[in-house]
Each structure stands twice: as C-alpha cells, then as structure tokens.
Amino acid sequence: MSEPAVVREYAELASGYDARWSSYIYASVQETLARLPRKTGDRILDIGCGTGALLAALAAESDDLQLQGIDPVPEMLAVARRRLPEEVILGGGWADNLQLPDACVDTVVSSSVFHYIRDPVRALAEMHRVLVPGGNLVITDWCRDFATTRMTDWYLSMFNTAHFRTYGLAELEALVKDAAFTSVDGQRYKAGWWGLMTVTAAKIS
Ligand SMILES: C[S@@+](CC[C@H](N)C(=O)[O-])C[C@H]1O[C@@H](n2cnc3c(N)ncnc32)[C@H](O)[C@@H]1O
C-alpha cells in the first residue's frame, strides 16, 4: 500500500515546520493549554503531537506530568524528540488505531489534527477507550464556522490530497457527544487569521 499523503506531506514539512508556522503554533497551543485541566501526576496523551510544541510547554511548566505523544510521521517525531526531555514518551501511531491499553491516561489532547482524521468516529472511540473514567478530552482544530476556514478548506480540498475535512463547532460537539463523552463544551475563537475551536469533554466516571 502506498504511504498516505499526510505522511508524505509532513515528512517534507518537518524540518521547517516550527519556523514556518511559529505564530500559529504558539497561538493554538496557548489556547489549548488554557482549556486543558491538569494536576500533579496526570498522564497526558497528545495525539498528532507533531514537533512536540504542546508537550514542550507542558514539560516546561511541570516535571510532575507524565507526558506521551503519538504521531504517524517519523520526521515530525524526530524534531519532537530533540526538543523534549527524555522522560516524555513518543511513538508512531494514528488517532483511529491507538496502540495503547484501555484506561491508561488521564487526559487526551489533540491540536490541529482532527481535520486530517479519516475516521473521526473511530478516533473518538479510541480516545474514549484509552481515557480513565473521569478523564478529560481537549480537541482544538480549525473551525469551519469562520469564512476564512471555509475558504482554506475549499482550497485544500482542491489542491492538497493530505487534507480531509473541517468541522463546525456544533458538528464537532455532536461527534464528541455521540462518542459517549459528557460535559461537552466548545468555544470558537480567532488566532490571527485562523478560525479555531476547542471542545472539552469528560469520560463518564
Ligand atoms: C498541523 S500538525 C499539528 C502538530 C501539533 N499537534 C501542533 O499543534 O503543532 C498535524 C499533525 O497531525 C498528524 N496527523 C495527521 N493525521 C493524523 C492521524 N490520523 N492521527 C494522528 N496524527 C495525525 C501529522 O502527522 C502532523 O504531525
């Protein structure tokens, strides 16, 4: 089977990714962290961790968090490995097929990844499976309620085979609710030119 387009795309982008998208990464990570509950000892899994910007911010904040990231692109993980403390666990993998045991993390976070996921229902089921009862889910992604996102989505759909699809806030909240999460809450906001949203939820305890 040929390599998925998203793997080819991020393998090429990896070395320049942080510099090229620095202001976007900084803004989206800060918005995500502002909505991410955490306490000493928490096990936090970052799905589609890319070059590890969010994990690096969490590692800098506290060495009492148990941090783990997965991403399907080895070149992105290599950049993450260089910037992160060795205690942070990194591995290859896809959101819709997590190679992790049931109920093994307190929080699942994913930033700027959801629009790539081919099977979002299965991915959310996987996120639910790996969370402990009462664990938290935090998803940040492009929000198609903004005209700028709809334009970007249209353009990428025509010219970028790695791209899949964007969601509106109500759509993403409905998907999260349908995956049996509770306390589903979402906000949309702008980060510079980008229209983003973050949905938070919890696994029923
Ligand atoms: C825009 S980057 C975001 C990286 C990082 N989360 C950040 O905020 O900088 C998207 C990342 O999602 C990863 N990705 C794409 N499809 C994925 C999937 N189905 N499951 C997990 N990760 C995926 C890509 O390899 C890439 O590293």
The ligand as an ORCA input file, in Angstrom:
! r2SCAN-3c Opt
* xyz 0 1
  C      -0.783     20.673     11.782
  S       0.196     19.404     12.508
  C      -0.101     19.712     14.242
  C       1.015     19.211     15.106
  C       0.895     19.585     16.572
  N      -0.275     18.981     17.195
  C       0.861     21.076     16.742
  O      -0.103     21.605     17.307
  O       1.848     21.735     16.321
  C      -0.789     17.950     12.221
  C      -0.147     16.690     12.750
  O      -1.145     15.664     12.734
  C      -0.530     14.453     12.360
  N      -1.598     13.572     11.848
  C      -2.193     13.603     10.650
  N      -3.148     12.671     10.562
  C      -3.174     12.038     11.759
  C      -3.950     10.972     12.296
  N      -4.935     10.380     11.581
  N      -3.686     10.555     13.547
  C      -2.733     11.155     14.275
  N      -1.972     12.183     13.829
  C      -2.187     12.615     12.574
  C       0.507     14.881     11.335
  O       1.500     13.910     11.165
  C       1.035     16.189     11.923
  O       2.139     15.982     12.748
*
